[in-house]
Amino acid sequence: MATKSENPKPPKPLPSVIQAYWLPAILFCASMFFQLVAIPRSFPPSHYDALGIKSFSSIEQVNEAYQKLYLNWKAGKGPSSTLDMIKAQYAFELLSDPTWKRNYDIFGIDEHLHVMESIKEKYSNADFSDISLPLLEPTSFEPDPAFEVISSENFVTKLQNSNTLLVQVFSVGSSQCAQFSSSWKRIASLLDGIANTGMIEVGDLKLATYLSEKKYTGAPFFRNGLPSLVAFPPGCKTSDCIVRYTGQLSVDAVTDWFATNILSLPRISYYSMESLAQTFLGKGSRHKVKVIFVSKTGQRATPYVRHVAKSYWSYASFAFTVWREEESVFWSNTFGVEEAPATVILRDPGVKPVVYHGLMNNSRLIDIMEQNKHQVLPQLRSITSMELGCDPKGYSRAGNDTTVWYCAVVVGRLSAELHKMRETMRSIQEILSNGGDVDQLDNEMATSASVALKEKRLTFAWVDGEVQKRFCMFYVNVEDSHDTCGPRRDITDVPRLFLVRYKRNDTEVNRKNEENSMNMFASMASRDVDPTSQLVALYKGLNEIPQIIQWISDTVRDGDSRDLPFHRTSTPELVPEDVDPIWSKGKEQIISSSRGMKQRIGTVPQRISDLTGDPRLGPMLLLGALMSFGFIYLRRNQSIKPKEESDDASDPKPEGAERSKLRRRRPKSRTNDNVPPSMTDMEPPNAFQMPFTDSDSE
C-alpha cells in the first residue's frame, strides 16, 4: 500500500518571530550591557591592584609590594610604561598613610584623584625618573578648639538637647576639610543661637558609619566625599530623617540651604530705591512696622535676621536694600541714614524714622524689634489685643492683679480724616507720657489720664473700621455708625473715639458661674460671656487736644472713684489680618521623622545611579530574559496545535469521535405541557364563581 507523503512545514516569517520575542531580546541586551559595560565602570581597579596585592592588605605588605615593583623597574623588569609606575607610586603613597588608608578602606574616600590625573597628563611621555616625588603632600588638620567635636559617648545627649543640629563629618588628614575650616567657623557663628553645630571625625567609626550612606552591600560611603554636612531637622532624632547637603561648600550656599530647607525661614527680598517706595512702602501692610536693612555688600540675609523676621512677621515687614554713594543724599534726607550698614524702622506714617547704625547680632536685633514692634499708636488687632490689654478675655498691661483699666480707641476707615485723628492721638499720648509740650495744658486737667498711662492702666490704639466691621458696630452703636464702620457707602468718613473701662472681678465671676451651674439654660447662656465687665464712653466733642485730654481724664477719674455696675457681655472677635504679601517665602513645611514624599523624589537620581552599580542586576535581567523566552515559546507551540487540527478537517473521523460529539450536544428546550398549574395559570374548566349577597347573613 502506498503511503501518503508528508509535506514539510514552511518556516515562520522573521518579522513574526521578532514581534513575538522582543521582550526577551531587550532583557538579554540589557543584561549584556550591564555585565560588560556598566559593572566594570562601577568597579574600577583598586589601588591594591596597582601594587599587585590583595585588598585591605597591611601597610607593611604595601611597602614590600612597592619596594619589589621599584626594584624590578630599576632592573628593567618592572612595569612597561611610565603610567603604570605612576599608578603604583600613587597607590603606595596613599595606602602607606594610616589616615588615608583608613578612609579609603572603610568609606572609599580618595580626594587626591585630581592630582593623579594632572600628573598622568603632564608626564604621559616622560620617564618615571623625571617625575618629582612624592606625588602627594601629607596634610595634618586639627579642628579649632572652639568647635565642639561630637563622639559616640555624647552624641545621644547632644541630639536630645538640640532642637536642630548641623554636623560636619571630617577627617584630620583631609586637605579639603582643612580648606573648609574657615568657612565652617563662619557658618557656626551665623547659626549661633538658632541651631546647634558640631563636628564628627571619621575615626569614630561607629558614629561615622551611622551617619554615612549605605551601598547595596551595606558598605558605608560618603557620596560627595569629605567634608560631609548632615542636618537633623526639628523633631528628628534618628538617622532615618536626616538631610544631606549636596551643594557647593560656601558660606552663603550652606547657610541659605540650612535656613530655607531645614529651618523653613522666609527669604527677605532686596529692593532698589524706586521699588522700595512704590512696592514695599506703598503696597505693604499698613498695620505693620516697616524694617529696612541697608546693606553695604548686598549679601543675602543672614539666618538670624531671617529667624527674627519669622518671629516678628505679624508685627513688622522686612526689606533689604543696597547702599550706593550716589544715593547717599536720598538716604540722609529721607531716613536719616548716614552710612551703611544701618537698620531703619518706620513705626508710623509721618513719624520720624528710628535709625540704628552698625552691624547687628541676634540679641541686639531682638531687643530692637521688641522695643519697636508696635506702631507709635498701635493698631488693635487679633494678635495684639491681649498684649495691649484691650481684650475682655485678658488682663491689663499692668498685670493680672489690676482690676480696672482703660483703652482709648480711634476707629474709622483708612482715610485722611482717620490719619489726622491718629496724629492727634499720638500727640495726646506723647503729652500724657511727659514726652511733649505740657505747658499748654493745665496739669490738673491731665493728672488722672497721665497717672493711668504711666501705670499701664491706659492704652491708646486704633482700629480699621472697614475690616473690623462687627467689632466697630459693637462699640460705636449710633445711628450713623455706617460712616465709621464697614465698607464705604459714600464720600463721608467719620472717625470716632471711644473709651472702654474694663473691670475684672474673678470672685464675682466665680459666684455667678456657681449660680448658673444650677440652671442649665443660664449656664449655656453664660458660656460665651467675657469674664471682664465693659463700660463704653463715646466721645462727641471737637477734635481738639485739650478737650480730648479733659474728657479722657474725667472718664478715668469717674471710673476709678465710682462703683459702677458689673456688666458682662460677649464681644465680637477681631478679624485676623492677611499675611504680608511682600515676603518671598521659603519652604513652609515641617520635615517629619520619616522621609517625606519630596525627599523620596529628590533621591530618585541617586537611587538610579546606585542601581546601575549593583552587580546583581545583570544576572537578574538575564534570568528574566530566559524565563520570558521559555514562556513565549510554550505559548506559541500550544496555540499552533488547534490551528493544525482545523487544517485537517477533510480527513475521515472515526465513528466513536462522531458519537461523542453528538453526546456533548445540549438537549432541546423543554415544553410546559406537563408543568402543574399555578395561581397565575389559566382558569380550570370546572371552576365557577360563587354569587355574593348584600346581606351579611343568609
C-alpha positions as CSV (number, residue, x, y, z in Angstrom):
1,M,0.0,0.0,0.0
2,A,1.3,3.4,-1.0
3,T,2.0,5.7,1.9
4,K,1.0,9.4,1.8
5,S,3.9,11.7,1.6
6,E,4.1,14.4,4.3
7,N,4.9,17.9,3.2
8,P,7.4,19.8,5.4
9,K,6.0,22.8,7.2
10,P,7.1,26.2,5.8
11,P,9.4,28.3,8.1
12,K,7.8,31.1,10.0
13,P,8.5,34.6,8.7
14,L,11.2,36.5,10.5
15,P,9.1,39.6,11.4
16,S,6.6,37.5,13.4
17,V,9.4,35.9,15.3
18,I,10.9,39.3,16.2
19,Q,7.5,40.6,17.2
20,A,6.9,37.6,19.5
21,Y,10.4,37.6,21.2
22,W,11.0,41.3,21.5
23,L,10.9,41.3,25.3
24,P,13.4,38.5,25.9
25,A,15.7,40.2,23.3
26,I,15.6,43.5,25.1
27,L,16.2,41.9,28.5
28,F,19.1,39.9,27.1
29,C,20.8,43.0,25.6
30,A,20.3,44.9,28.8
31,S,21.9,42.2,30.9
32,M,24.9,42.0,28.5
33,F,25.3,45.8,28.7
34,F,25.3,45.8,32.5
35,Q,27.7,42.9,32.7
36,L,30.2,44.2,30.0
37,V,29.9,48.0,30.3
38,A,28.1,49.3,33.4
39,I,29.6,46.9,36.1
40,P,33.2,47.4,35.0
41,R,32.8,51.1,35.2
42,S,31.3,50.9,38.6
43,F,34.1,48.7,39.9
44,P,37.4,50.1,38.5
45,P,40.7,48.5,39.6
46,S,41.6,49.5,43.1
47,H,44.9,50.9,44.3
48,Y,45.8,47.5,45.7
49,D,45.6,46.1,42.2
50,A,48.2,48.6,41.0
51,L,50.6,47.1,43.6
52,G,49.6,43.5,42.8
53,I,48.3,42.7,46.4
54,K,45.0,41.8,48.0
55,S,42.5,44.4,49.1
56,F,42.8,45.6,52.7
57,S,46.5,44.5,52.9
58,S,48.5,45.9,55.8
59,I,50.9,48.9,55.5
60,E,53.9,46.5,55.8
61,Q,52.6,44.5,52.8
62,V,52.1,47.7,50.8
63,N,55.7,48.8,51.5
64,E,57.0,45.3,50.5
65,A,55.0,45.3,47.3
66,Y,56.1,48.8,46.3
67,Q,59.8,48.0,47.0
68,K,59.5,44.9,44.9
69,L,58.0,46.9,42.0
70,Y,60.5,49.7,42.3
71,L,63.5,47.3,42.3
72,N,62.1,45.5,39.3
73,W,61.6,48.7,37.4
74,K,65.2,49.8,38.1
75,A,66.3,46.4,36.9
76,G,64.2,46.8,33.7
77,K,61.8,44.1,34.8
78,G,59.0,46.3,36.2
79,P,56.0,47.9,34.6
80,S,56.4,48.5,30.9
81,S,55.1,52.1,30.9
82,T,55.5,55.2,33.0
83,L,51.7,55.3,33.6
84,D,51.8,52.0,35.4
85,M,54.6,53.2,37.6
86,I,52.8,56.4,38.4
87,K,49.7,54.4,39.5
88,A,51.9,52.2,41.7
89,Q,53.6,55.3,43.2
90,Y,50.3,56.9,43.9
91,A,48.9,53.8,45.5
92,F,51.9,53.4,47.7
93,E,51.8,57.0,49.0
94,L,48.0,56.7,49.6
95,L,48.0,53.3,51.3
96,S,51.1,53.9,53.4
97,D,49.5,56.8,55.2
98,P,47.3,55.4,58.1
99,T,44.6,58.0,57.9
100,W,44.3,58.0,54.1
101,K,44.3,54.1,54.1
102,R,41.5,54.0,56.8
103,N,39.4,56.5,54.8
104,Y,39.9,54.5,51.6
105,D,39.4,51.0,53.0
106,I,36.2,51.8,55.0
107,F,34.5,54.7,53.2
108,G,36.1,54.5,49.7
109,I,37.4,58.2,50.1
110,D,40.2,59.2,47.8
111,E,40.3,63.0,47.5
112,H,43.7,63.1,45.6
113,L,42.5,61.7,42.3
114,H,42.8,65.1,40.6
115,V,46.5,65.1,41.5
116,M,47.0,61.8,39.8
117,E,45.0,62.9,36.7
118,S,47.2,66.1,36.3
119,I,50.4,64.1,36.7
120,K,49.3,61.5,34.2
121,E,48.5,64.2,31.7
122,K,51.8,66.1,32.4
123,Y,54.2,63.2,32.4
124,S,52.5,60.8,29.9
125,N,55.5,60.8,27.5
126,A,58.2,61.3,30.2
127,D,60.4,58.8,32.0
128,F,59.4,57.9,35.6
129,S,62.8,59.1,36.9
130,D,62.0,62.6,35.7
131,I,58.9,62.9,38.0
132,S,59.4,64.7,41.2
133,L,58.4,62.7,44.3
134,P,56.4,62.4,46.4
135,L,53.2,62.9,44.4
136,L,51.0,63.6,47.4
137,E,51.7,66.2,50.2
138,P,50.7,65.0,53.6
139,T,48.1,67.1,55.4
140,S,47.7,67.4,59.2
141,F,44.4,69.1,60.1
142,E,43.3,69.7,63.7
143,P,39.9,71.3,64.3
144,D,39.7,74.6,66.1
145,P,39.3,74.2,69.9
146,A,36.2,76.4,69.8
147,F,34.5,73.8,67.7
148,E,32.6,71.0,69.5
149,V,33.8,67.6,68.4
150,I,31.0,65.1,69.0
151,S,31.9,61.5,69.9
152,S,29.9,58.3,70.3
153,E,29.6,58.9,74.0
154,N,28.0,62.3,74.0
155,F,26.2,62.1,70.6
156,V,22.8,60.9,72.0
157,T,22.9,63.6,74.7
158,K,23.8,66.3,72.1
159,L,21.0,65.2,69.8
160,Q,18.4,65.1,72.5
161,N,19.3,68.6,73.8
162,S,19.2,70.1,70.3
163,N,16.1,71.2,68.5
164,T,18.0,71.5,65.2
165,L,21.6,70.2,64.6
166,L,24.1,70.6,61.8
167,V,27.0,68.2,61.8
168,Q,30.2,68.2,59.8
169,V,31.8,64.8,59.2
170,F,35.6,65.5,58.7
171,S,39.0,63.8,58.6
172,V,42.2,65.0,60.2
173,G,44.1,64.0,57.1
174,S,41.9,65.7,54.6
175,S,43.1,68.8,52.8
176,Q,39.6,69.7,51.7
177,C,38.5,69.7,55.4
178,A,41.4,72.0,56.2
179,Q,40.4,74.4,53.5
180,F,36.7,74.3,54.7
181,S,37.7,75.1,58.3
182,S,37.4,78.9,58.0
183,S,34.1,78.6,56.2
184,W,32.8,76.3,58.9
185,K,33.8,78.7,61.5
186,R,31.8,81.4,59.8
187,I,28.8,79.1,59.3
188,A,28.8,78.2,63.0
189,S,28.9,81.8,64.1
190,L,25.9,82.7,61.8
191,L,23.8,79.8,63.2
192,D,24.7,80.6,66.8
193,G,21.5,81.0,68.8
194,I,19.4,79.4,66.0
195,A,20.7,75.9,65.7
196,N,23.5,73.8,67.2
197,T,26.5,72.7,65.3
198,G,29.1,70.0,65.8
199,M,31.9,68.0,64.2
200,I,32.4,64.3,63.9
201,E,35.8,62.7,62.9
202,V,35.6,59.6,60.7
203,G,38.0,57.9,63.0
204,D,34.9,57.5,65.3
205,L,33.9,54.5,63.1
206,K,30.7,53.7,64.9
207,L,29.3,57.2,64.7
208,A,30.6,57.9,61.2
209,T,29.1,54.7,59.9
210,Y,25.8,55.6,61.5
211,L,25.7,58.9,59.6
212,S,27.0,57.6,56.3
213,E,25.1,56.3,53.3
214,K,24.9,52.6,52.6
215,K,25.6,50.7,49.4
216,Y,23.7,47.7,48.2
217,T,26.2,45.5,50.1
218,G,25.8,47.5,53.3
219,A,29.2,49.2,52.9
220,P,29.3,52.8,54.3
221,F,30.3,55.6,52.0
222,F,30.0,59.4,51.6
223,R,28.7,60.3,48.2
224,N,30.5,63.6,47.9
225,G,33.5,62.8,50.0
226,L,34.6,64.9,52.9
227,P,33.7,67.2,54.5
228,S,30.1,66.0,54.6
229,L,27.3,68.1,56.1
230,V,24.4,66.3,57.7
231,A,21.4,68.2,59.2
232,F,18.9,66.9,61.8
233,P,15.7,68.9,61.2
234,P,13.4,69.9,64.1
235,G,12.0,66.8,65.7
236,C,14.4,64.5,64.0
237,K,16.2,62.2,66.5
238,T,17.3,59.3,64.2
239,S,19.3,58.8,61.0
240,D,16.1,57.9,59.1
241,C,15.1,61.6,58.8
242,I,18.5,63.3,58.3
243,V,19.0,65.6,55.3
244,R,22.4,65.7,53.5
245,Y,23.8,68.7,51.9
246,T,25.0,68.1,48.3
247,G,25.7,71.7,47.0
248,Q,28.7,74.0,46.9
249,L,30.7,74.3,50.1
250,S,30.5,78.0,50.5
251,V,29.2,80.0,53.5
252,D,26.3,81.6,51.6
253,A,25.2,78.4,49.9
254,V,25.3,76.3,53.1
255,T,23.6,78.9,55.3
256,D,20.8,79.6,52.7
257,W,20.2,75.8,52.4
258,F,20.0,75.3,56.1
259,A,17.8,78.3,56.8
260,T,15.4,77.6,53.9
261,N,15.2,73.8,53.8
262,I,15.8,72.9,57.4
263,L,14.6,75.8,59.5
264,S,11.9,76.9,57.0
265,L,12.8,80.6,57.4
266,P,11.4,83.2,54.9
267,R,13.7,84.9,52.4
268,I,13.9,88.7,52.6
269,S,13.8,90.5,49.3
270,Y,16.1,93.2,48.0
271,Y,14.6,96.5,46.7
272,S,16.0,99.3,44.7
273,M,15.5,102.9,45.7
274,E,12.5,103.2,43.4
275,S,10.8,99.9,44.2
276,L,11.3,100.4,47.9
277,A,8.9,103.4,47.9
278,Q,6.5,102.0,45.3
279,T,6.2,98.4,46.3
280,F,7.4,97.9,49.9
281,L,6.2,101.2,51.5
282,G,3.3,101.9,49.1
283,K,1.7,98.4,48.8
284,G,2.8,96.8,52.1
285,S,0.6,96.2,55.0
286,R,-0.3,99.4,56.7
287,H,-0.9,97.9,60.1
288,K,2.8,96.7,60.3
289,V,6.0,98.4,61.3
290,K,8.4,98.7,58.3
291,V,12.0,97.5,58.9
292,I,14.7,98.3,56.2
293,F,18.2,96.8,56.3
294,V,20.6,99.0,54.4
295,S,23.5,96.7,53.3
296,K,26.9,97.8,52.0
297,T,27.8,94.5,50.4
298,G,24.5,93.2,49.0
299,Q,24.8,89.8,50.8
300,R,21.9,87.6,51.4
301,A,20.1,88.0,54.8
302,T,21.8,86.0,57.5
303,P,19.9,83.2,59.2
304,Y,19.4,85.1,62.5
305,V,17.9,88.0,60.6
306,R,15.5,85.6,58.8
307,H,14.8,84.0,62.1
308,V,13.8,87.4,63.7
309,A,11.7,88.2,60.6
310,K,9.8,84.9,61.0
311,S,9.3,85.6,64.8
312,Y,8.0,89.1,64.2
313,W,6.2,88.7,60.9
314,S,2.9,89.6,62.5
315,Y,4.2,92.9,63.7
316,A,6.6,94.1,61.0
317,S,7.5,93.8,57.3
318,F,11.2,93.4,56.3
319,A,13.2,94.6,53.3
320,F,16.8,94.8,52.2
321,T,18.4,97.5,50.0
322,V,22.0,98.2,48.8
323,W,23.8,101.4,49.8
324,R,25.2,103.4,46.9
325,E,27.2,106.6,47.3
326,E,25.3,108.3,44.5
327,E,22.1,107.8,46.5
328,S,23.5,108.9,49.9
329,V,21.7,112.3,49.8
330,F,18.3,110.5,49.4
331,W,19.0,108.2,52.3
332,S,20.2,111.0,54.5
333,N,17.3,113.4,53.8
334,T,14.6,110.7,53.8
335,F,15.5,108.3,56.5
336,G,18.5,109.9,58.3
337,V,20.9,107.2,57.2
338,E,24.5,108.5,57.0
339,E,26.3,105.3,56.2
340,A,25.9,101.5,55.8
341,P,25.2,99.1,57.4
342,A,22.2,100.5,59.0
343,T,18.7,99.5,60.2
344,V,15.7,101.8,59.6
345,I,12.4,101.3,61.4
346,L,9.3,103.2,60.3
347,R,6.7,102.9,63.0
348,D,4.0,105.2,61.7
349,P,3.3,107.4,58.7
350,G,4.6,110.9,59.4
351,V,6.7,109.8,62.3
352,K,10.5,110.3,62.3
353,P,12.3,107.0,61.4
354,V,14.4,105.3,64.0
355,V,17.9,104.5,62.7
356,Y,20.5,102.2,64.1
357,H,23.9,102.3,62.5
358,G,26.4,99.5,62.6
359,L,26.4,95.7,62.4
360,M,23.6,93.7,64.1
361,N,23.8,90.5,66.0
362,N,21.0,88.2,67.1
363,S,20.5,89.6,70.6
364,R,20.7,93.2,69.6
365,L,18.2,92.8,66.7
366,I,15.8,91.0,69.0
367,D,16.0,93.9,71.6
368,I,15.4,96.5,68.8
369,M,12.4,94.6,67.5
370,E,10.9,94.2,70.9
371,Q,11.2,97.9,71.5
372,N,9.7,98.9,68.1
373,K,7.4,96.1,67.1
374,H,4.3,98.3,67.7
375,Q,3.4,101.4,65.9
376,V,3.6,104.7,67.9
377,L,-0.2,104.5,68.1
378,P,-0.6,100.7,67.9
379,Q,-3.3,99.1,65.9
380,L,-5.8,96.9,67.8
381,R,-5.6,93.5,66.0
382,S,-6.4,89.9,66.8
383,I,-2.7,89.2,67.7
384,T,-2.1,92.5,69.7
385,S,-5.4,92.9,71.7
386,M,-4.2,90.7,74.6
387,E,-0.7,92.3,74.7
388,L,-2.2,95.8,74.6
389,G,-4.7,95.0,77.4
390,C,-7.7,95.7,75.2
391,D,-9.3,92.3,75.2
392,P,-12.2,91.5,77.6
393,K,-10.9,87.9,77.8
394,G,-7.5,89.0,79.1
395,Y,-5.8,91.2,81.6
396,S,-4.3,94.7,81.9
397,R,-0.8,95.6,80.8
398,A,-0.2,96.5,84.4
399,G,-0.5,92.8,85.5
400,N,-3.1,90.2,86.4
401,D,-3.7,91.9,89.8
402,T,-5.1,95.1,88.2
403,T,-8.9,95.1,88.4
404,V,-9.7,98.3,86.5
405,W,-8.0,99.6,83.3
406,Y,-8.9,101.6,80.2
407,C,-8.4,101.6,76.4
408,A,-8.9,104.7,74.3
409,V,-9.5,103.6,70.7
410,V,-9.8,105.5,67.5
411,V,-11.9,103.7,64.9
412,G,-12.6,104.5,61.3
413,R,-11.9,103.7,57.7
414,L,-8.5,104.4,56.2
415,S,-8.8,108.0,55.0
416,A,-7.3,111.4,55.5
417,E,-9.7,112.0,58.4
418,L,-8.5,108.9,60.2
419,H,-4.9,109.8,59.6
420,K,-5.5,113.2,61.1
421,M,-7.2,111.7,64.1
422,R,-4.3,109.3,64.6
423,E,-1.9,112.2,64.6
424,T,-4.0,113.9,67.3
425,M,-4.0,110.8,69.5
426,R,-0.2,110.3,69.1
427,S,0.2,113.9,70.3
428,I,-2.0,113.2,73.2
429,Q,-0.1,110.1,74.1
430,E,3.2,112.0,73.9
431,I,1.8,114.8,76.1
432,L,0.4,112.5,78.8
433,S,3.7,110.5,78.9
434,N,5.6,113.8,79.6
435,G,7.3,113.5,76.2
436,G,5.7,116.5,74.7
437,D,4.8,120.1,75.5
438,V,2.7,120.1,78.6
439,D,2.9,123.8,79.3
440,Q,-0.1,124.4,77.1
441,L,-2.3,122.3,79.4
442,D,-3.4,122.5,82.9
443,N,-1.5,119.9,84.9
444,E,-4.6,119.0,86.9
445,M,-6.5,118.5,83.7
446,A,-4.3,115.6,82.7
447,T,-3.5,114.1,86.1
448,S,-5.8,111.2,86.0
449,A,-5.0,110.2,82.5
450,S,-1.3,110.7,82.9
451,V,-1.1,108.6,86.0
452,A,-3.2,105.8,84.4
453,L,-0.9,105.8,81.4
454,K,2.3,105.6,83.5
455,E,0.8,102.8,85.5
456,K,0.0,101.0,82.2
457,R,-3.7,101.1,83.0
458,L,-4.4,103.2,80.0
459,T,-3.7,102.2,76.4
460,F,-4.1,104.2,73.2
461,A,-4.9,102.2,70.0
462,W,-6.7,102.5,66.6
463,V,-8.9,100.1,64.7
464,D,-9.6,99.7,61.0
465,G,-13.4,100.1,60.9
466,E,-13.7,98.7,57.4
467,V,-12.0,95.4,58.2
468,Q,-13.3,95.1,61.8
469,K,-17.0,95.9,60.9
470,R,-18.7,93.8,63.6
471,F,-16.2,95.0,66.3
472,C,-16.7,98.6,65.2
473,M,-20.5,98.4,65.2
474,F,-20.5,96.8,68.7
475,Y,-18.7,99.8,70.3
476,V,-20.0,102.6,68.0
477,N,-23.6,101.9,68.5
478,V,-25.1,105.1,67.0
479,E,-27.5,105.9,64.2
480,D,-24.9,107.0,61.6
481,S,-22.3,104.3,62.5
482,H,-22.1,103.3,58.8
483,D,-20.0,106.5,58.4
484,T,-17.3,104.8,60.5
485,C,-17.8,101.1,60.2
486,G,-17.9,98.7,57.3
487,P,-17.3,99.4,53.6
488,R,-17.5,102.9,52.3
489,R,-21.0,103.8,51.1
490,D,-20.4,107.5,50.2
491,I,-17.6,110.1,50.5
492,T,-18.3,110.6,54.2
493,D,-15.7,109.2,56.6
494,V,-16.2,110.0,60.3
495,P,-13.5,108.5,62.6
496,R,-14.7,108.2,66.2
497,L,-13.1,107.9,69.6
498,F,-14.4,105.7,72.4
499,L,-13.0,104.8,75.8
500,V,-13.6,101.3,77.3
501,R,-13.5,100.7,81.0
502,Y,-12.6,97.1,81.9
503,K,-13.2,95.7,85.3
504,R,-12.3,92.2,86.3
505,N,-13.7,90.6,89.4
506,D,-12.8,86.9,89.4
507,T,-14.7,86.4,92.7
508,E,-17.9,87.8,91.3
509,V,-17.5,85.7,88.1
510,N,-16.9,82.5,90.0
511,R,-20.0,83.2,92.2
512,K,-22.2,83.8,89.1
513,N,-20.8,80.7,87.5
514,E,-21.8,78.6,90.6
515,E,-25.3,80.1,90.5
516,N,-25.7,79.4,86.8
517,S,-24.4,75.8,87.2
518,M,-27.7,75.0,88.9
519,N,-29.6,76.2,85.9
520,M,-28.8,74.5,82.6
521,F,-30.2,77.3,80.4
522,A,-28.4,80.0,82.3
523,S,-25.2,78.0,82.2
524,M,-25.4,77.7,78.4
525,A,-26.2,81.4,78.0
526,S,-23.2,82.5,80.1
527,R,-20.7,80.1,78.5
528,D,-19.6,82.6,75.8
529,V,-19.7,85.7,78.0
530,D,-16.5,87.6,78.6
531,P,-15.1,87.4,82.1
532,T,-14.4,91.1,82.2
533,S,-17.0,93.8,82.6
534,Q,-17.1,96.6,80.0
535,L,-18.5,100.1,80.0
536,V,-18.1,102.2,76.9
537,A,-18.0,106.0,76.6
538,L,-18.2,107.6,73.2
539,Y,-16.5,111.0,72.6
540,K,-18.8,113.5,70.9
541,G,-16.7,116.7,71.3
542,L,-14.4,118.6,68.9
543,N,-11.2,117.2,67.6
544,E,-9.1,119.4,69.9
545,I,-6.3,118.1,72.1
546,P,-7.2,119.9,75.4
547,Q,-10.8,118.8,75.2
548,I,-9.9,115.2,74.4
549,I,-7.4,115.1,77.3
550,Q,-10.0,116.6,79.6
551,W,-12.6,114.1,78.6
552,I,-10.3,111.1,79.0
553,S,-9.1,112.3,82.4
554,D,-12.7,112.9,83.7
555,T,-13.8,109.5,82.4
556,V,-10.8,107.7,84.0
557,R,-11.3,109.6,87.4
558,D,-15.0,108.8,87.3
559,G,-14.3,105.1,86.6
560,D,-11.8,104.8,89.4
561,S,-13.9,106.6,92.0
562,R,-17.4,105.3,91.4
563,D,-18.8,101.8,92.0
564,L,-20.2,101.2,88.5
565,P,-22.3,98.2,87.6
566,F,-20.5,94.9,86.8
567,H,-22.0,94.2,83.4
568,R,-20.5,91.4,81.2
569,T,-21.3,90.6,77.6
570,S,-19.9,88.8,74.6
571,T,-17.6,90.9,72.4
572,P,-17.2,90.1,68.7
573,E,-13.8,88.7,67.8
574,L,-11.3,90.7,65.8
575,V,-10.9,89.5,62.3
576,P,-7.3,88.2,61.6
577,E,-5.4,90.3,59.1
578,D,-3.8,88.8,55.9
579,V,-0.2,87.8,55.9
580,D,2.1,90.4,54.4
581,P,2.3,89.6,50.7
582,I,5.7,91.2,50.1
583,W,7.7,88.3,51.5
584,S,9.2,85.8,49.2
585,K,8.7,82.8,51.5
586,G,10.8,79.7,51.7
587,K,9.6,76.2,52.3
588,E,6.9,76.4,55.0
589,Q,6.9,72.7,55.8
590,I,7.8,70.5,58.8
591,I,10.0,67.6,57.9
592,S,8.6,64.7,59.8
593,S,10.5,61.9,61.5
594,S,10.0,59.7,58.4
595,R,11.1,60.5,54.9
596,G,8.6,62.7,53.1
597,M,7.5,62.3,49.5
598,K,9.6,65.3,48.5
599,Q,12.7,63.8,49.9
600,R,12.0,60.5,48.2
601,I,11.6,62.1,44.9
602,G,14.8,64.1,45.4
603,T,16.7,60.8,45.9
604,V,15.5,59.1,42.7
605,P,18.5,60.1,40.6
606,Q,20.8,58.8,43.4
607,R,18.9,55.5,43.6
608,I,19.1,55.0,39.8
609,S,22.9,55.7,39.9
610,D,23.3,53.2,42.8
611,L,21.2,50.7,40.9
612,T,23.5,50.8,37.9
613,G,26.4,49.7,40.0
614,D,24.6,46.7,41.5
615,P,26.3,43.5,40.1
616,R,23.1,41.6,40.8
617,L,21.2,43.5,38.2
618,G,22.9,41.8,35.2
619,P,22.1,38.2,36.3
620,M,18.6,39.2,37.2
621,L,18.0,40.7,33.7
622,L,19.4,37.5,32.1
623,L,17.2,35.4,34.2
624,G,14.2,37.5,33.2
625,A,15.2,37.1,29.5
626,L,15.4,33.3,29.8
627,M,12.1,33.0,31.7
628,S,10.2,35.3,29.2
629,F,11.7,33.4,26.3
630,G,10.6,30.0,27.7
631,F,7.1,31.3,28.5
632,I,6.6,32.8,25.0
633,Y,8.0,29.6,23.3
634,L,5.5,27.3,25.1
635,R,2.5,29.6,24.4
636,R,3.3,29.8,20.7
637,N,3.6,26.0,20.5
638,Q,0.3,25.4,22.3
639,S,-1.5,27.9,20.0
640,I,-0.3,26.2,16.9
641,K,-2.0,22.7,17.6
642,P,-5.6,23.7,17.3
643,K,-4.8,25.5,14.1
644,E,-3.3,22.4,12.6
645,E,-6.3,20.3,13.6
646,S,-8.6,22.7,11.7
647,D,-6.5,22.4,8.6
648,D,-7.0,18.6,8.6
649,A,-10.9,18.8,8.7
650,S,-11.2,16.9,5.4
651,D,-9.7,13.8,6.8
652,P,-12.3,11.0,7.8
653,K,-13.0,10.9,11.5
654,P,-13.7,7.7,13.4
655,E,-17.3,6.7,14.4
656,G,-16.5,7.0,18.1
657,A,-15.5,10.6,17.8
658,E,-18.7,11.5,16.0
659,R,-20.8,9.8,18.7
660,S,-19.0,11.7,21.5
661,K,-19.7,14.9,19.7
662,L,-23.4,14.1,19.5
663,R,-23.4,13.3,23.2
664,R,-22.0,16.7,24.0
665,R,-24.9,18.4,22.3
666,R,-27.3,20.1,24.6
667,P,-30.9,18.8,24.7
668,K,-33.7,20.8,23.2
669,S,-35.7,23.1,25.3
670,R,-38.5,21.5,27.3
671,T,-42.2,22.4,26.8
672,N,-44.7,23.4,29.5
673,D,-47.2,20.6,28.8
674,N,-46.6,18.6,31.9
675,V,-46.0,21.5,34.2
676,P,-48.7,21.7,37.0
677,P,-50.9,24.7,37.0
678,S,-50.4,27.6,39.4
679,M,-52.4,30.6,40.6
680,T,-51.3,32.6,37.6
681,D,-52.2,29.9,35.1
682,M,-55.5,29.9,33.0
683,E,-58.8,29.1,34.8
684,P,-59.6,25.4,35.1
685,P,-62.6,24.2,33.0
686,N,-64.7,23.0,36.1
687,A,-64.3,26.3,38.1
688,F,-67.3,28.6,38.9
689,Q,-67.8,32.0,40.6
690,M,-69.8,31.9,43.9
691,P,-72.5,34.6,44.0
692,F,-72.5,37.2,46.7
693,T,-75.5,38.8,48.5
694,D,-76.0,42.2,50.0
695,S,-76.6,40.7,53.5
696,D,-74.0,39.7,56.0
697,S,-76.1,36.6,56.9
698,E,-78.2,34.2,54.8
